[in-house]
Amino acid sequence: MVGNSNLDERQLQQRHKAGNQAFLFMAFLLLADMGLENYGIVWLEYPLSNYMIFMLGVGSYLVRLIWSGAYVGPGGGQSGGYGRSVAGAALAILVAACIIIVTFVNPSVQEASDGRANGPVILIIALAAGLIILSTVYLIRRRNNRAE
Amino acid sequence: MGKNLRLKASRAAKDMSQKQLADAVGVTRQTIIAIENGDYNPTIRLCIDICVTLGKTLDELFWEGTNGGQ
């Protein structure tokens, strides 16, 4: 019952449904944004408005997947998956600590970039997102494997 | 689609939890819950896997007509 994507048939069905609706939702928002702009209503400047609409579409898709139990496939359980997750989380924390030490503790790095470099902040945000995803997967697996 | 109490009873008769049945047929526990609650209509392939695991026929577990599954 598990396909190449490691999801069962109900999960695949839920994903397709949520994906189609998120796609239509984004298309509607983009058209609404264009319409509003034609009437002179600018709720957000151009690149940011599209970015916000994209984030809304993807965010709603992810929330629906997690809500309907279609984010993590069957299997895994206690073996294998947890070891990799813990190793990934430890690595992410280690890299984040290194970035913080190098960027914020060592003043020469900030001086070299005149304090304008956003790279470290973006890297830390990416690592935080990774940790959030790992935590979410862990919580879903726990919920899937709990007793009745 | 109503609740599938025959599936629930057959699983209980085999002393299997939802998780054990889910692992045996290769789906998530939520999928078994959805089938038992009548919230999801499984494919014939999954129905057969469940029947084989529980030692029942398709009629006994899934037929909703007047003659079968009683």
Backbone of each chain as ProteinMPNN parsed JSONL, in Angstrom:
{"seq_chain_A": "MVGNSNLDERQLQQRHKAGNQAFLFMAFLLLADMGLENYGIVWLEYPLSNYMIFMLGVGSYLVRLIWSGAYVGPGGGQSGGYGRSVAGAALAILVAACIIIVTFVNPSVQEASDGRANGPVILIIALAAGLIILSTVYLIRRRNNRAE", "coords_chain_A": {"N_chain_A": [[0.819, -1.217, 0.0], [2.152, 1.108, 0.194], [3.601, 3.607, -1.677], [6.211, 4.824, -3.93], [6.73, 7.223, -2.77], [6.608, 6.783, -0.123], [4.24, 7.083, 1.227], [0.929, 6.213, 2.319], [-2.108, 5.081, 0.583], [-4.331, 6.669, 1.338], [-3.057, 8.923, 2.335], [-1.75, 9.873, 0.046], [-3.97, 10.545, -1.474], [-5.042, 12.597, 0.108], [-2.956, 14.422, -0.062], [-2.955, 15.078, -2.798], [-5.448, 16.286, -2.994], [-5.212, 18.449, -1.172], [-3.065, 19.77, -2.379], [-4.087, 20.511, -4.917], [-6.089, 22.286, -4.092], [-4.597, 24.215, -2.737], [-3.094, 25.217, -4.845], [-5.107, 26.379, -6.476], [-6.006, 28.26, -4.656], [-3.757, 29.919, -4.411], [-3.596, 30.854, -7.047], [-5.988, 32.276, -7.183], [-5.506, 34.264, -5.24], [-3.323, 35.595, -6.404], [-4.515, 36.615, -8.725], [-6.415, 38.267, -7.529], [-4.713, 40.056, -6.299], [-3.532, 41.248, -8.551], [-5.807, 42.464, -9.63], [-6.513, 44.271, -7.602], [-4.298, 45.915, -7.702], [-4.632, 47.081, -10.176], [-6.722, 48.775, -9.617], [-5.446, 50.605, -8.163], [-4.894, 49.982, -5.577], [-2.508, 49.214, -3.387], [-1.488, 46.845, -1.388], [0.832, 45.746, -0.522], [4.245, 46.099, -1.44], [5.489, 45.133, -4.748], [7.471, 42.699, -4.992], [7.294, 41.646, -2.431], [4.552, 41.23, -1.988], [3.905, 39.116, -3.714], [5.555, 37.199, -2.607], [4.41, 36.928, -0.071], [1.901, 35.892, -0.783], [2.689, 33.492, -1.924], [3.82, 32.289, 0.361], [1.533, 32.06, 1.926], [-0.004, 30.232, 0.432], [1.682, 27.924, 0.371], [2.009, 27.594, 3.104], [-0.644, 27.074, 3.972], [-1.039, 24.697, 2.638], [0.86, 22.996, 3.892], [-0.081, 23.035, 6.551], [-2.569, 21.813, 6.226], [-1.759, 19.289, 5.344], [-0.429, 18.28, 7.621], [-2.504, 18.39, 9.438], [-4.324, 16.533, 8.385], [-2.928, 14.22, 8.664], [-1.114, 13.478, 6.668], [1.528, 14.008, 6.299], [3.767, 12.605, 7.215], [4.815, 9.401, 6.288], [3.82, 5.868, 6.668], [5.539, 3.397, 8.727], [9.007, 3.299, 9.814], [8.853, 4.147, 12.814], [10.217, 3.114, 15.848], [12.759, 2.509, 15.032], [15.781, 3.356, 13.284], [14.793, 5.889, 11.877], [14.722, 7.782, 14.003], [17.384, 7.974, 14.909], [18.743, 9.187, 12.764], [17.351, 11.605, 12.724], [17.998, 12.733, 15.211], [20.762, 12.991, 14.903], [20.819, 14.802, 12.77], [19.571, 17.027, 13.972], [21.429, 17.587, 16.008], [23.661, 18.252, 14.471], [22.672, 20.53, 13.157], [22.319, 22.285, 15.32], [24.96, 22.512, 16.161], [26.177, 23.712, 13.906], [24.736, 26.11, 13.868], [25.594, 27.198, 16.303], [28.299, 27.561, 15.723], [28.092, 29.492, 13.691], [26.989, 31.624, 15.114], [29.032, 32.12, 16.969], [31.219, 32.759, 15.291], [30.217, 34.953, 13.849], [28.909, 36.837, 15.589], [30.366, 36.991, 17.92], [33.011, 37.285, 17.198], [34.356, 40.216, 16.369], [35.694, 41.083, 14.086], [34.589, 39.956, 11.804], [32.141, 41.224, 11.523], [33.02, 43.806, 11.172], [34.338, 43.62, 8.735], [32.242, 43.314, 6.961], [30.859, 45.617, 7.281], [28.681, 45.463, 8.923], [26.469, 44.827, 7.367], [25.955, 42.378, 6.31], [23.737, 39.764, 5.606], [23.865, 37.11, 5.524], [24.594, 35.283, 7.751], [22.27, 35.497, 9.374], [20.263, 34.557, 7.657], [21.193, 31.949, 7.305], [20.902, 30.968, 9.911], [18.136, 31.155, 10.211], [17.364, 29.283, 8.283], [18.422, 26.959, 9.444], [16.909, 26.92, 11.791], [14.377, 26.5, 10.702], [14.801, 23.941, 9.7], [15.137, 22.523, 12.115], [12.592, 22.866, 13.21], [11.058, 21.42, 11.378], [12.116, 18.841, 11.805], [11.298, 18.46, 14.481], [8.529, 18.533, 14.153], [8.091, 16.261, 12.553], [8.959, 14.316, 14.355], [7.028, 14.592, 16.416], [4.706, 13.9, 15.006], [5.262, 11.253, 14.319], [5.306, 10.138, 16.861], [2.643, 10.49, 17.579], [1.432, 8.89, 15.647], [2.309, 6.373, 16.41], [1.342, 5.864, 18.901], [-0.502, 4.126, 21.511], [-3.898, 2.798, 21.296]], "CA_chain_A": [[0.0, 0.0, 0.0], [3.018, 2.28, 0.259], [4.227, 3.856, -2.968], [7.604, 5.273, -3.905], [6.846, 8.406, -1.929], [6.545, 6.333, 1.265], [2.964, 7.468, 1.824], [-0.094, 5.228, 1.945], [-3.054, 5.564, -0.438], [-5.152, 7.764, 1.878], [-2.202, 10.103, 2.434], [-1.553, 10.399, -1.308], [-5.23, 11.183, -1.854], [-5.13, 13.854, 0.852], [-1.944, 15.334, -0.615], [-3.416, 15.582, -4.099], [-6.579, 17.195, -2.749], [-4.693, 19.677, -0.553], [-2.214, 20.423, -3.372], [-4.949, 21.159, -5.906], [-6.781, 23.425, -3.493], [-3.596, 25.25, -2.458], [-2.755, 25.804, -6.147], [-6.202, 27.261, -6.857], [-6.007, 29.343, -3.669], [-2.678, 30.846, -4.792], [-3.981, 31.493, -8.308], [-7.024, 33.264, -6.859], [-4.879, 35.388, -4.537], [-2.511, 36.348, -7.373], [-5.434, 37.378, -9.573], [-6.981, 39.323, -6.686], [-3.634, 41.041, -6.124], [-3.437, 42.007, -9.809], [-7.011, 43.296, -9.729], [-6.393, 45.381, -6.643], [-3.252, 46.822, -8.185], [-5.215, 47.855, -11.276], [-7.559, 49.831, -9.034], [-4.572, 51.507, -7.422], [-4.753, 49.579, -4.167], [-1.276, 48.441, -3.188], [-1.456, 46.416, 0.021], [2.232, 45.461, -0.24], [5.038, 46.326, -2.659], [5.457, 43.988, -5.654], [8.041, 41.358, -4.722], [6.837, 41.16, -1.126], [3.165, 40.762, -2.077], [3.937, 37.773, -4.296], [6.192, 36.318, -1.624], [3.41, 36.668, 0.964], [0.886, 35.005, -1.363], [3.347, 32.175, -2.017], [3.933, 31.724, 1.71], [0.175, 31.699, 2.36], [-0.376, 28.998, -0.277], [2.502, 26.802, 0.852], [1.697, 27.413, 4.525], [-1.944, 26.404, 4.117], [-0.836, 23.315, 2.167], [1.561, 22.247, 4.941], [-0.971, 22.886, 7.715], [-3.592, 20.81, 5.881], [-1.11, 17.967, 5.316], [-0.182, 17.841, 8.997], [-3.823, 18.223, 10.062], [-4.977, 15.307, 7.908], [-2.043, 13.076, 8.878], [-0.527, 13.061, 5.397], [2.867, 14.601, 6.181], [4.757, 11.539, 7.425], [4.277, 8.119, 5.866], [3.905, 4.779, 7.641], [6.867, 2.796, 8.883], [9.931, 4.028, 10.69], [8.62, 3.763, 14.197], [11.301, 3.342, 16.796], [14.088, 2.168, 14.502], [16.325, 4.038, 12.11], [14.418, 7.285, 11.664], [15.056, 8.649, 15.134], [18.837, 8.172, 14.942], [19.078, 10.191, 11.745], [16.769, 12.894, 13.132], [18.795, 13.269, 16.32], [22.053, 13.393, 14.336], [20.552, 16.018, 11.991], [19.309, 18.123, 14.91], [22.699, 17.912, 16.671], [24.494, 18.931, 13.476], [22.099, 21.864, 12.926], [22.616, 23.11, 16.494], [26.403, 22.751, 16.131], [26.454, 24.693, 12.849], [24.185, 27.4, 14.321], [26.491, 27.706, 17.344], [29.516, 28.045, 15.039], [27.756, 30.737, 12.987], [26.819, 32.665, 16.136], [30.349, 32.44, 17.528], [32.055, 33.411, 14.282], [29.652, 36.227, 13.38], [28.523, 37.826, 16.591], [31.375, 37.114, 18.981], [34.244, 37.759, 16.577], [33.999, 41.516, 15.778], [36.36, 41.358, 12.8], [33.693, 39.548, 10.718], [31.153, 42.291, 11.34], [33.708, 44.985, 10.635], [34.657, 43.372, 7.326], [31.04, 43.473, 6.137], [30.229, 46.872, 7.709], [27.431, 45.135, 9.612], [25.361, 44.725, 6.417], [25.828, 41.002, 5.804], [22.567, 39.051, 6.112], [24.12, 35.664, 5.371], [24.463, 34.502, 8.992], [20.872, 35.482, 9.831], [19.531, 33.654, 6.759], [21.629, 30.578, 7.635], [20.299, 30.575, 11.197], [16.7, 30.945, 9.953], [17.251, 27.999, 7.575], [18.655, 25.898, 10.43], [15.74, 26.881, 12.69], [13.3, 25.841, 9.947], [15.135, 22.506, 9.693], [14.85, 21.974, 13.449], [11.128, 22.831, 13.37], [10.567, 20.29, 10.572], [12.492, 17.606, 12.521], [10.435, 18.337, 15.663], [7.181, 18.203, 13.685], [8.107, 14.848, 12.141], [9.062, 13.514, 15.586], [5.726, 14.613, 17.106], [3.732, 13.14, 14.205], [5.579, 9.831, 14.471], [4.859, 9.733, 18.203], [1.178, 10.4, 17.55], [1.074, 7.72, 14.819], [2.694, 5.111, 17.035], [0.835, 5.708, 20.272], [-1.514, 3.072, 21.675], [-5.275, 3.276, 21.119]], "C_chain_A": [[0.846, 1.257, 0.0], [3.733, 2.445, -1.074], [5.664, 4.312, -2.821], [7.799, 6.457, -2.964], [6.745, 8.058, -0.449], [5.288, 6.81, 1.979], [1.933, 6.409, 1.45], [-1.147, 5.885, 1.047], [-3.922, 6.722, 0.058], [-4.334, 9.05, 1.934], [-1.966, 10.733, 1.058], [-2.804, 11.134, -1.781], [-5.377, 12.549, -1.183], [-4.155, 14.884, 0.292], [-2.408, 15.93, -1.93], [-4.531, 16.606, -3.909], [-6.075, 18.535, -2.191], [-3.853, 20.465, -1.558], [-3.034, 21.165, -4.409], [-5.597, 22.409, -5.324], [-5.809, 24.565, -3.173], [-3.204, 25.974, -3.752], [-3.831, 26.798, -6.587], [-6.276, 28.481, -5.934], [-4.954, 30.394, -4.039], [-3.028, 31.582, -6.071], [-5.013, 32.584, -8.054], [-6.413, 34.496, -6.187], [-4.04, 36.247, -5.485], [-3.399, 37.196, -8.274], [-6.047, 38.539, -8.791], [-5.964, 40.441, -6.488], [-3.497, 41.912, -7.371], [-4.613, 42.962, -9.965], [-6.93, 44.512, -8.826], [-5.391, 46.409, -7.129], [-3.782, 47.694, -9.328], [-6.097, 48.987, -10.772], [-6.739, 50.771, -8.149], [-4.4, 51.158, -5.955], [-3.505, 48.696, -4.049], [-1.173, 48.081, -1.712], [-0.045, 46.065, 0.459], [3.0, 45.66, -1.538], [5.237, 45.016, -3.422], [6.169, 42.701, -5.219], [7.508, 40.766, -3.422], [5.416, 40.604, -1.191], [3.121, 39.341, -2.649], [4.551, 36.764, -3.335], [5.187, 35.941, -0.535], [2.345, 35.69, 0.465], [1.44, 33.581, -1.48], [3.419, 31.504, -0.647], [2.571, 31.297, 2.253], [-0.254, 30.368, 1.74], [0.368, 27.796, 0.268], [2.191, 26.51, 2.323], [0.388, 26.669, 4.721], [-1.834, 24.944, 3.684], [-0.191, 22.465, 3.263], [0.663, 21.999, 6.155], [-2.022, 21.804, 7.438], [-3.004, 19.4, 5.855], [-0.934, 17.43, 6.727], [-1.51, 17.54, 9.685], [-4.459, 16.892, 9.664], [-4.074, 14.08, 8.033], [-1.404, 12.569, 7.601], [0.883, 13.621, 5.214], [3.96, 13.542, 6.303], [4.117, 10.194, 7.084], [4.377, 7.052, 6.941], [5.326, 4.239, 7.737], [7.744, 3.638, 9.77], [9.794, 3.558, 12.11], [9.822, 4.063, 15.058], [12.677, 3.166, 16.174], [14.503, 3.077, 13.351], [16.056, 5.522, 12.05], [14.865, 8.214, 12.768], [16.549, 8.965, 15.175], [19.263, 9.258, 13.98], [18.566, 11.569, 12.148], [17.603, 13.539, 14.223], [20.142, 13.756, 15.797], [21.9, 14.699, 13.547], [20.345, 17.223, 12.901], [20.607, 18.561, 15.594], [23.611, 18.685, 15.719], [24.005, 20.364, 13.245], [22.432, 22.799, 14.088], [24.106, 23.48, 16.518], [26.757, 23.827, 15.104], [25.946, 26.07, 13.263], [25.088, 28.028, 15.374], [27.765, 28.272, 16.711], [29.254, 29.379, 14.353], [27.654, 31.889, 13.987], [28.176, 33.102, 16.676], [31.174, 33.248, 16.529], [31.54, 34.811, 13.959], [29.492, 37.256, 14.483], [29.563, 38.004, 17.705], [32.664, 37.691, 18.422], [33.964, 39.086, 15.849], [34.613, 41.75, 14.403], [35.46, 40.987, 11.622], [32.669, 40.648, 10.437], [31.788, 43.528, 10.734], [33.974, 44.835, 9.14], [33.449, 43.592, 6.435], [30.294, 44.766, 6.463], [28.878, 46.627, 8.375], [26.246, 44.963, 8.686], [25.089, 43.291, 5.96], [24.633, 40.295, 6.453], [22.762, 37.541, 6.096], [23.945, 34.868, 6.652], [23.015, 34.394, 9.473], [20.057, 34.499, 8.985], [19.895, 32.199, 7.063], [20.967, 30.089, 8.916], [18.798, 30.331, 11.023], [16.496, 29.597, 9.258], [17.443, 26.836, 8.545], [17.476, 25.773, 11.39], [14.569, 26.195, 11.996], [13.531, 24.334, 9.901], [14.802, 21.841, 11.019], [13.34, 21.87, 13.684], [10.55, 21.641, 12.597], [10.877, 18.971, 11.278], [11.581, 17.38, 13.729], [9.021, 17.921, 15.249], [7.093, 16.728, 13.304], [8.149, 13.942, 13.361], [7.706, 13.432, 16.292], [4.681, 13.798, 16.339], [3.986, 11.646, 14.349], [5.116, 9.317, 15.834], [3.348, 9.555, 18.226], [0.734, 9.159, 16.762], [1.294, 6.406, 15.552], [2.131, 4.915, 18.433], [-0.255, 4.619, 20.301], [-2.904, 3.675, 21.52], [-5.822, 3.897, 22.375]], "O_chain_A": [[0.322, 2.357, -0.174], [4.397, 1.521, -1.544], [6.263, 4.208, -1.75], [8.888, 6.669, -2.431], [6.791, 8.952, 0.396], [5.276, 6.928, 3.204], [2.04, 5.778, 0.398], [-1.089, 7.086, 0.784], [-4.218, 7.647, -0.698], [-4.837, 10.131, 1.625], [-1.978, 11.956, 0.913], [-2.723, 12.194, -2.401], [-5.781, 13.526, -1.815], [-4.48, 16.066, 0.182], [-2.276, 17.132, -2.158], [-4.56, 17.646, -4.565], [-6.455, 19.604, -2.668], [-3.919, 21.694, -1.589], [-2.728, 22.308, -4.748], [-5.651, 23.455, -5.971], [-6.152, 25.738, -3.318], [-3.007, 27.189, -3.755], [-3.523, 27.911, -7.015], [-6.57, 29.591, -6.378], [-5.216, 31.595, -3.99], [-2.793, 32.784, -6.185], [-4.936, 33.673, -8.623], [-6.759, 35.629, -6.522], [-4.044, 37.474, -5.387], [-3.084, 38.352, -8.557], [-6.185, 39.647, -9.309], [-6.311, 41.622, -6.507], [-3.365, 43.133, -7.282], [-4.449, 44.112, -10.375], [-7.238, 45.633, -9.233], [-5.598, 47.614, -6.992], [-3.441, 48.871, -9.443], [-6.21, 50.03, -11.415], [-7.295, 51.633, -7.468], [-3.836, 51.933, -5.183], [-3.471, 47.574, -4.554], [-0.812, 48.919, -0.885], [0.261, 46.079, 1.651], [2.465, 45.417, -2.619], [5.168, 43.932, -2.843], [5.501, 41.675, -5.089], [7.295, 39.559, -3.313], [5.107, 39.616, -0.525], [2.403, 38.478, -2.145], [4.116, 35.615, -3.264], [5.115, 34.783, -0.123], [1.937, 34.78, 1.186], [0.755, 32.604, -1.178], [3.123, 30.317, -0.505], [2.466, 30.291, 2.955], [-0.793, 29.495, 2.42], [-0.235, 26.772, 0.59], [2.119, 25.354, 2.74], [0.306, 25.746, 5.532], [-2.451, 24.062, 4.281], [-0.638, 21.351, 3.534], [0.645, 20.903, 6.714], [-2.325, 20.985, 8.306], [-3.646, 18.439, 6.28], [-1.248, 16.272, 7.003], [-1.63, 16.561, 10.422], [-5.057, 16.208, 10.494], [-4.43, 13.006, 7.549], [-1.172, 11.369, 7.455], [1.376, 13.697, 4.088], [4.955, 13.58, 5.58], [3.013, 9.89, 7.537], [4.948, 7.29, 8.005], [6.195, 4.581, 6.935], [7.278, 4.584, 10.406], [10.526, 2.677, 12.562], [10.381, 5.157, 14.995], [13.668, 3.63, 16.737], [13.673, 3.508, 12.551], [16.978, 6.33, 12.16], [15.337, 9.318, 12.5], [16.935, 10.103, 15.447], [20.046, 10.141, 14.329], [19.245, 12.576, 11.948], [17.885, 14.736, 14.176], [20.616, 14.818, 16.202], [22.743, 15.59, 13.642], [20.872, 18.305, 12.643], [20.86, 19.757, 15.744], [24.254, 19.657, 16.118], [24.806, 21.294, 13.149], [22.784, 23.959, 13.877], [24.469, 24.608, 16.849], [27.536, 24.737, 15.389], [26.619, 27.078, 13.047], [25.329, 29.235, 15.353], [28.249, 29.33, 17.112], [30.079, 30.29, 14.418], [28.162, 32.984, 13.746], [28.442, 34.294, 16.824], [31.751, 34.28, 16.87], [32.326, 35.746, 13.81], [29.892, 38.41, 14.33], [29.62, 39.052, 18.349], [33.334, 38.486, 19.081], [33.365, 39.054, 14.773], [34.087, 42.55, 13.629], [35.539, 41.609, 10.563], [32.369, 40.963, 9.285], [31.191, 44.21, 9.901], [33.853, 45.792, 8.376], [33.593, 44.006, 5.284], [29.192, 44.977, 5.957], [28.023, 47.513, 8.38], [25.109, 44.951, 9.157], [24.089, 43.033, 5.29], [24.524, 40.231, 7.678], [21.923, 36.79, 6.595], [23.222, 33.872, 6.656], [22.582, 33.333, 9.923], [19.268, 33.714, 9.511], [19.029, 31.324, 7.079], [20.524, 28.944, 8.999], [18.249, 29.404, 11.618], [15.573, 28.855, 9.594], [16.718, 25.843, 8.48], [17.085, 24.666, 11.761], [13.852, 25.407, 12.611], [12.595, 23.546, 10.043], [14.256, 20.738, 11.053], [12.865, 20.906, 14.284], [9.666, 20.941, 13.091], [10.024, 18.086, 11.351], [11.141, 16.258, 13.979], [8.394, 17.079, 15.892], [6.148, 16.034, 13.678], [7.463, 12.921, 13.406], [7.281, 12.356, 16.714], [3.871, 13.093, 16.942], [3.047, 10.861, 14.486], [4.601, 8.205, 15.947], [2.831, 8.603, 18.81], [-0.208, 8.468, 17.15], [0.559, 5.441, 15.346], [2.413, 3.906, 19.08], [-0.833, 4.254, 19.278], [-3.08, 4.891, 21.598], [-6.968, 4.348, 22.393]]}, "seq_chain_B": "MGKNLRLKASRAAKDMSQKQLADAVGVTRQTIIAIENGDYNPTIRLCIDICVTLGKTLDELFWEGTNGGQ", "coords_chain_B": {"N_chain_B": [[-21.433, 6.976, 4.179], [-21.258, 4.603, 6.648], [-20.04, 3.684, 9.965], [-17.523, 1.144, 10.11], [-18.13, -1.396, 11.759], [-17.803, -4.106, 11.692], [-15.236, -4.559, 10.817], [-13.809, -3.506, 12.951], [-14.624, -5.239, 14.993], [-13.65, -7.696, 14.037], [-10.939, -7.198, 14.075], [-10.541, -6.832, 16.796], [-11.236, -9.363, 17.637], [-9.119, -10.823, 16.732], [-7.289, -9.91, 18.431], [-5.754, -7.665, 17.824], [-4.155, -4.488, 17.672], [-4.95, -1.202, 16.383], [-2.63, -0.106, 15.388], [-1.023, -2.369, 15.002], [-2.438, -3.72, 13.008], [-2.294, -1.77, 11.036], [0.487, -1.693, 10.545], [0.786, -4.275, 9.577], [-0.546, -4.228, 7.125], [0.674, -2.16, 5.886], [0.044, 0.611, 6.104], [-0.777, 3.854, 7.593], [-1.693, 4.345, 11.067], [-3.721, 6.187, 11.243], [-5.072, 5.833, 8.868], [-6.302, 3.342, 9.169], [-7.988, 4.002, 11.299], [-9.587, 5.874, 9.99], [-10.858, 4.232, 8.11], [-12.297, 2.486, 9.771], [-13.991, 4.317, 10.967], [-15.478, 5.058, 8.868], [-14.72, 7.186, 7.337], [-13.028, 7.071, 5.226], [-12.721, 5.6, 2.048], [-11.419, 2.661, 1.229], [-9.064, 1.316, -1.241], [-9.57, -1.532, -3.408], [-7.384, -3.16, -3.287], [-6.213, -2.59, -0.779], [-8.341, -3.372, 0.84], [-8.339, -6.138, 0.345], [-5.85, -6.841, 1.414], [-6.316, -6.262, 4.118], [-8.363, -8.087, 4.669], [-7.019, -10.524, 4.231], [-5.114, -10.378, 6.25], [-6.735, -10.402, 8.526], [-8.053, -12.74, 8.208], [-10.549, -12.977, 6.969], [-13.341, -12.71, 4.635], [-13.944, -10.563, 1.775], [-16.653, -9.969, 1.598], [-17.506, -10.437, 4.21], [-16.307, -8.389, 5.639], [-16.594, -5.959, 4.215], [-18.861, -5.803, 2.544], [-21.917, -4.179, 1.945], [-24.441, -4.851, 1.29], [-27.734, -6.458, 1.391], [-27.532, -9.198, 1.662], [-24.922, -10.075, 2.202], [-22.108, -10.189, 4.52], [-23.281, -10.411, 7.009]], "CA_chain_B": [[-20.706, 5.755, 4.571], [-21.308, 4.465, 8.106], [-18.871, 3.079, 10.62], [-17.315, -0.27, 9.795], [-17.994, -2.072, 13.056], [-17.359, -5.497, 11.466], [-13.763, -4.53, 10.77], [-13.35, -3.272, 14.321], [-14.876, -6.462, 15.754], [-12.727, -8.727, 13.549], [-9.605, -6.841, 14.575], [-10.54, -7.117, 18.243], [-11.273, -10.829, 17.798], [-7.742, -11.288, 16.482], [-6.486, -9.267, 19.468], [-4.784, -6.765, 17.172], [-4.407, -3.058, 17.822], [-4.996, -0.496, 15.094], [-1.243, 0.059, 14.934], [-0.538, -3.662, 14.506], [-3.087, -3.965, 11.712], [-1.732, -0.797, 10.085], [1.827, -2.157, 10.172], [0.671, -5.517, 8.809], [-0.988, -3.95, 5.753], [1.538, -1.118, 5.322], [-0.541, 1.967, 6.079], [-0.662, 4.514, 8.894], [-2.79, 4.056, 12.005], [-4.815, 7.105, 10.924], [-5.845, 5.269, 7.758], [-7.173, 2.296, 9.749], [-9.022, 4.72, 12.057], [-10.511, 6.478, 9.018], [-11.68, 3.158, 7.515], [-13.231, 2.016, 10.802], [-14.99, 5.366, 11.213], [-16.23, 5.316, 7.642], [-14.309, 8.464, 6.751], [-12.195, 6.838, 4.042], [-13.121, 4.451, 1.239], [-10.134, 2.08, 0.791], [-9.022, 0.647, -2.545], [-9.81, -2.981, -3.324], [-6.085, -3.768, -2.911], [-6.073, -2.476, 0.681], [-9.4, -4.223, 1.417], [-7.877, -7.534, 0.275], [-4.764, -6.993, 2.401], [-6.926, -6.293, 5.454], [-9.082, -9.365, 4.782], [-6.03, -11.608, 4.368], [-4.501, -10.249, 7.586], [-7.709, -10.751, 9.574], [-8.622, -14.059, 7.927], [-11.969, -12.827, 6.623], [-13.568, -12.46, 3.208], [-14.362, -9.189, 1.478], [-18.072, -9.865, 1.962], [-17.676, -10.388, 5.673], [-15.828, -7.129, 6.21], [-16.885, -4.712, 3.507], [-20.096, -5.777, 1.76], [-22.972, -3.464, 2.668], [-25.754, -5.249, 0.766], [-28.636, -7.115, 2.341], [-27.23, -10.623, 1.84], [-23.57, -10.39, 2.652], [-21.495, -9.543, 5.654], [-24.07, -10.43, 8.24]], "C_chain_B": [[-20.665, 5.674, 6.103], [-20.041, 3.855, 8.668], [-18.761, 1.603, 10.24], [-17.054, -1.033, 11.107], [-17.524, -3.512, 12.89], [-15.833, -5.575, 11.41], [-13.198, -4.382, 12.185], [-13.486, -4.554, 15.152], [-13.899, -7.565, 15.336], [-11.307, -8.473, 14.056], [-9.495, -7.165, 16.066], [-10.52, -8.621, 18.495], [-9.889, -11.437, 17.59], [-6.768, -10.71, 17.504], [-5.381, -8.392, 18.862], [-5.163, -5.321, 17.459], [-4.479, -2.432, 16.431], [-3.594, -0.357, 14.518], [-0.705, -1.244, 14.342], [-1.148, -3.987, 13.146], [-2.502, -3.034, 10.647], [-0.345, -1.244, 9.613], [1.749, -3.396, 9.273], [0.278, -5.256, 7.357], [-0.239, -2.779, 5.12], [0.888, 0.236, 5.154], [-0.343, 2.605, 7.453], [-1.866, 4.137, 9.769], [-4.002, 4.938, 11.707], [-5.693, 6.558, 9.794], [-6.788, 4.181, 8.263], [-8.31, 2.954, 10.536], [-10.073, 5.285, 11.095], [-11.41, 5.413, 8.391], [-12.724, 2.689, 8.53], [-14.336, 3.041, 11.066], [-15.828, 5.679, 9.982], [-15.883, 6.633, 6.982], [-13.473, 8.283, 5.485], [-12.63, 5.544, 3.368], [-11.859, 3.79, 0.68], [-10.226, 1.454, -0.599], [-9.247, -0.849, -2.33], [-8.531, -3.701, -2.873], [-5.915, -3.752, -1.378], [-7.124, -3.327, 1.391], [-8.934, -5.681, 1.459], [-6.774, -7.773, 1.307], [-5.318, -7.096, 3.827], [-7.628, -7.627, 5.674], [-8.113, -10.518, 5.001], [-5.423, -11.579, 5.77], [-5.458, -10.712, 8.679], [-8.372, -12.105, 9.336], [-10.113, -14.017, 7.644], [-12.107, -12.64, 5.119], [-13.988, -11.004, 3.023], [-15.819, -8.968, 1.874], [-18.244, -9.657, 3.459], [-17.288, -9.021, 6.255], [-16.376, -5.878, 5.531], [-18.209, -4.668, 2.751], [-21.207, -5.125, 2.562], [-24.369, -3.804, 2.158], [-26.562, -5.998, 1.804], [-28.23, -8.553, 2.634], [-25.884, -10.898, 2.491], [-23.19, -9.708, 3.942], [-22.292, -9.57, 6.935], [-23.554, -11.485, 9.205]], "O_chain_B": [[-20.116, 6.552, 6.768], [-19.097, 3.551, 7.938], [-19.764, 0.91, 10.071], [-15.909, -1.271, 11.493], [-16.926, -4.086, 13.8], [-15.226, -6.531, 11.893], [-12.233, -5.05, 12.556], [-12.587, -4.91, 15.914], [-13.379, -8.287, 16.187], [-10.579, -9.398, 14.414], [-8.488, -7.7, 16.529], [-9.88, -9.099, 19.432], [-9.543, -12.446, 18.206], [-5.569, -10.985, 17.453], [-4.241, -8.386, 19.326], [-6.343, -4.972, 17.488], [-4.114, -3.056, 15.435], [-3.395, -0.475, 13.309], [-0.023, -1.236, 13.318], [-0.461, -4.468, 12.246], [-2.248, -3.445, 9.514], [-0.041, -1.181, 8.422], [2.534, -3.55, 8.337], [0.714, -5.973, 6.457], [-0.479, -2.438, 3.962], [1.146, 0.937, 4.175], [0.193, 1.975, 8.365], [-2.898, 3.679, 9.281], [-5.147, 4.524, 11.884], [-6.902, 6.79, 9.768], [-7.94, 4.107, 7.836], [-9.459, 2.518, 10.452], [-11.276, 5.192, 11.341], [-12.594, 5.66, 8.164], [-13.894, 2.514, 8.189], [-15.475, 2.675, 11.354], [-16.77, 6.469, 10.045], [-16.648, 7.146, 6.166], [-13.238, 9.245, 4.755], [-12.874, 4.532, 4.024], [-11.275, 4.317, -0.267], [-11.309, 1.109, -1.073], [-9.128, -1.357, -1.215], [-8.587, -4.713, -2.174], [-5.529, -4.75, -0.77], [-6.838, -3.933, 2.423], [-9.106, -6.371, 2.464], [-6.772, -8.796, 1.993], [-4.853, -7.903, 4.632], [-7.504, -8.229, 6.741], [-8.345, -11.383, 5.845], [-5.24, -12.621, 6.399], [-5.038, -11.343, 9.649], [-9.159, -12.568, 10.161], [-10.852, -14.921, 8.035], [-11.117, -12.438, 4.416], [-14.339, -10.311, 3.978], [-16.177, -7.921, 2.415], [-19.023, -8.814, 3.905], [-17.871, -8.564, 7.238], [-16.599, -4.858, 6.183], [-18.642, -3.588, 2.35], [-21.423, -5.47, 3.724], [-25.351, -3.157, 2.521], [-26.137, -6.156, 2.948], [-28.532, -9.082, 3.704], [-25.739, -11.857, 3.249], [-23.854, -8.778, 4.399], [-21.998, -8.814, 7.861], [-24.1, -11.644, 10.297]]}, "name": "protein", "num_of_chains": 2, "seq": "MVGNSNLDERQLQQRHKAGNQAFLFMAFLLLADMGLENYGIVWLEYPLSNYMIFMLGVGSYLVRLIWSGAYVGPGGGQSGGYGRSVAGAALAILVAACIIIVTFVNPSVQEASDGRANGPVILIIALAAGLIILSTVYLIRRRNNRAEMGKNLRLKASRAAKDMSQKQLADAVGVTRQTIIAIENGDYNPTIRLCIDICVTLGKTLDELFWEGTNGGQ"}
